[in-house]
Amino acid sequence: MVNICLIGTGRAGMIHGRNMAAKIKGGKLIALCDPSEESLTNAQKELTVDYIYKDYREAIENPEVDAVVVVTPTVCHKEIVIAAAEAGKHVLCEKPLAMDEQECLEMIQAAETNNIKLQVGFMRRFDESFQEAKAIVDSGAIGEVVLVKSLTHGPSEPKPWMYDISQSNGPIGEVNSHDLDTLRWFTGSEAISIYSIGGNFRSPEVRAEYPDYYDTVSMNLQFSDGKLGAVDGAQYVQYGYDARVEILGTTGSVLIGDQSKHKLVVANQQGEIVRPAMHSWTYLFQDAYVAEDQAFVDCIAADTEPLVNGYDGMMAVKLVHAGLTSLLEKRVVQID
Ligand SMILES: NC(=O)c1ccc[n+]([C@@H]2O[C@H](COP(=O)([O-])OP(=O)(O)OC[C@H]3O[C@@H](n4cnc5c(N)ncnc54)[C@H](O)[C@@H]3O)[C@@H](O)[C@H]2O)c1
């Protein structure tokens, strides 16, 4: 049994907490950690654990804890992951792995030095449709991959800290790092250049204070083997949560996702057939999170490499920075 401590019991943290408490074979949630009294109290109401901590440094000293799931704000990831690695705990860290490439490198080194697993939370790779698409692409059924397009539109009003791009990297980091990872995964290649354009279309009231804030971004990438990539990102779209991928090959294409709440069609009194829009990533990817958490516990038990490792986390962060630099400096950025 792999004993788990959840560090960060907020929105995404509780998804992992619920999974680890009830759905993961070979894993057991034994501890919760969060400095926020409110967050911790809410988590305790739902999850029964043996240990409660407000300071992650105390949590990782517990010899019964084998592994931690780090779901704190991104700015805290580096410090917590390195401390956990040094305490010999395996780590599943939410995406984006860290704020910049240097932080990621230090985290990877700490994991290697202390011989612990470091998995990064790109849960889309564990989604059934993504996995099937990957198998189709790898089988050669659509020929050679030419172009991968990934779109993520989120419904919610940005949290206040997101407006300050220097603190958050903005939506490219917090959301579109998923799309950048998707491009790397389906092309099987690394990007050599990126060009981003974007703007703030939905929060005009913050334009004066945060002139660099963007809620919409369009990115074009070229990969080292000539393949092409495109990311379409938008926040606060208000119509629902929208995540779609198109993989164009030389002899076919694969589409993942649509705008509807999958599997649901409503016939109403007005004689209409309505397909409700997808409302949340927590619903769309709920099974993917379970598969991701199961894979983490399994790779510890079997002593195998995580499917999404620290290197994948670092390369996505590298693309986040290149994409953001391109957007701010209005130029094509070459990636070494
Ligand atoms: N995989 C995904 O699709 C996905 C979705 C949402 C969020 N995330 C990522 O998860 C992370 C958390 O995001 P969220 O939306 O859950 O944020 P959140 O604000 O809802 O929750 C963060 C929690 O971390 C706690 N926290 C802050 N500092 C801490 C510390 N030092 N030690 C322990 N806990 C601490 C906060 O009190 C809060 O309860 C971010 O990195 C975010 O990018 C990933």
The ligand as an SDF file (V2000), in Angstrom:
LIG
                    3D

 44 48  0  0  0  0  0  0  0  0999 V2000
   -4.6500   19.4600  -14.1510 N   0  0  0  0  0  0  0  0  0  0  0  0
   -5.4860   20.4760  -14.2680 C   0  0  0  0  0  0  0  0  0  0  0  0
   -6.2400   20.5640  -15.2310 O   0  0  0  0  0  0  0  0  0  0  0  0
   -5.5370   21.5350  -13.2010 C   0  0  0  0  0  0  0  0  0  0  0  0
   -6.7530   22.1810  -12.9390 C   0  0  0  0  0  0  0  0  0  0  0  0
   -6.7740   23.1610  -11.9530 C   0  0  0  0  0  0  0  0  0  0  0  0
   -5.6190   23.5030  -11.2890 C   0  0  0  0  0  0  0  0  0  0  0  0
   -4.4450   22.8690  -11.5870 N   0  0  0  0  0  0  0  0  0  0  0  0
   -3.1860   23.2360  -10.9000 C   0  0  0  0  0  0  0  0  0  0  0  0
   -3.3060   22.8520   -9.5380 O   0  0  0  0  0  0  0  0  0  0  0  0
   -2.6370   23.8070   -8.7080 C   0  0  0  0  0  0  0  0  0  0  0  0
   -3.6500   24.3370   -7.6860 C   0  0  0  0  0  0  0  0  0  0  0  0
   -4.7060   24.9710   -8.3700 O   0  0  0  0  0  0  0  0  0  0  0  0
   -6.1710   25.1030   -7.7250 P   0  0  0  0  0  0  0  0  0  0  0  0
   -7.0270   25.6350   -8.7920 O   0  0  0  0  0  0  0  0  0  0  0  0
   -6.5440   23.8580   -7.0150 O   0  0  0  0  0  0  0  0  0  0  0  0
   -5.9040   26.2670   -6.6500 O   0  0  0  0  0  0  0  0  0  0  0  0
   -6.7320   26.5780   -5.3250 P   0  0  0  0  0  0  0  0  0  0  0  0
   -6.4180   28.0130   -5.0100 O   0  0  0  0  0  0  0  0  0  0  0  0
   -8.1620   26.1700   -5.4630 O   0  0  0  0  0  0  0  0  0  0  0  0
   -6.0850   25.6150   -4.2160 O   0  0  0  0  0  0  0  0  0  0  0  0
   -4.7580   25.7340   -3.8050 C   0  0  0  0  0  0  0  0  0  0  0  0
   -4.6850   25.3000   -2.3580 C   0  0  0  0  0  0  0  0  0  0  0  0
   -3.2930   25.2490   -1.9930 O   0  0  0  0  0  0  0  0  0  0  0  0
   -3.2110   25.7810   -0.6560 C   0  0  0  0  0  0  0  0  0  0  0  0
   -1.8260   26.2010   -0.4170 N   0  0  0  0  0  0  0  0  0  0  0  0
   -1.2440   27.3880   -0.6690 C   0  0  0  0  0  0  0  0  0  0  0  0
    0.0360   27.3650   -0.2560 N   0  0  0  0  0  0  0  0  0  0  0  0
    0.2580   26.1240    0.2670 C   0  0  0  0  0  0  0  0  0  0  0  0
    1.3830   25.5080    0.8850 C   0  0  0  0  0  0  0  0  0  0  0  0
    2.5450   26.1340    1.0070 N   0  0  0  0  0  0  0  0  0  0  0  0
    1.2480   24.2380    1.3400 N   0  0  0  0  0  0  0  0  0  0  0  0
    0.0760   23.5730    1.2020 C   0  0  0  0  0  0  0  0  0  0  0  0
   -1.0310   24.1300    0.6300 N   0  0  0  0  0  0  0  0  0  0  0  0
   -0.9270   25.3850    0.1680 C   0  0  0  0  0  0  0  0  0  0  0  0
   -4.2170   26.8960   -0.6300 C   0  0  0  0  0  0  0  0  0  0  0  0
   -4.5610   27.2490    0.7050 O   0  0  0  0  0  0  0  0  0  0  0  0
   -5.3790   26.2760   -1.3880 C   0  0  0  0  0  0  0  0  0  0  0  0
   -6.2590   25.5640   -0.5400 O   0  0  0  0  0  0  0  0  0  0  0  0
   -2.0800   24.8780   -9.6530 C   0  0  0  0  0  0  0  0  0  0  0  0
   -0.7490   24.5620   -9.9500 O   0  0  0  0  0  0  0  0  0  0  0  0
   -2.9400   24.7300  -10.8990 C   0  0  0  0  0  0  0  0  0  0  0  0
   -2.2970   25.1430  -12.0930 O   0  0  0  0  0  0  0  0  0  0  0  0
   -4.3940   21.8880  -12.5090 C   0  0  0  0  0  0  0  0  0  0  0  0
  1  2  1  0
  2  3  2  0
  2  4  1  0
  4  5  1  0
  4 44  2  0
  5  6  2  0
  6  7  1  0
  7  8  2  0
  8  9  1  0
  8 44  1  0
  9 10  1  0
  9 42  1  0
 10 11  1  0
 11 12  1  0
 11 40  1  0
 12 13  1  0
 13 14  1  0
 14 15  2  0
 14 16  1  0
 14 17  1  0
 17 18  1  0
 18 19  2  0
 18 20  1  0
 18 21  1  0
 21 22  1  0
 22 23  1  0
 23 24  1  0
 23 38  1  0
 24 25  1  0
 25 26  1  0
 25 36  1  0
 26 27  1  0
 26 35  1  0
 27 28  2  0
 28 29  1  0
 29 30  1  0
 29 35  2  0
 30 31  1  0
 30 32  2  0
 32 33  1  0
 33 34  2  0
 34 35  1  0
 36 37  1  0
 36 38  1  0
 38 39  1  0
 40 41  1  0
 40 42  1  0
 42 43  1  0
M  CHG  2   8   1  16  -1
M  END
$$$$
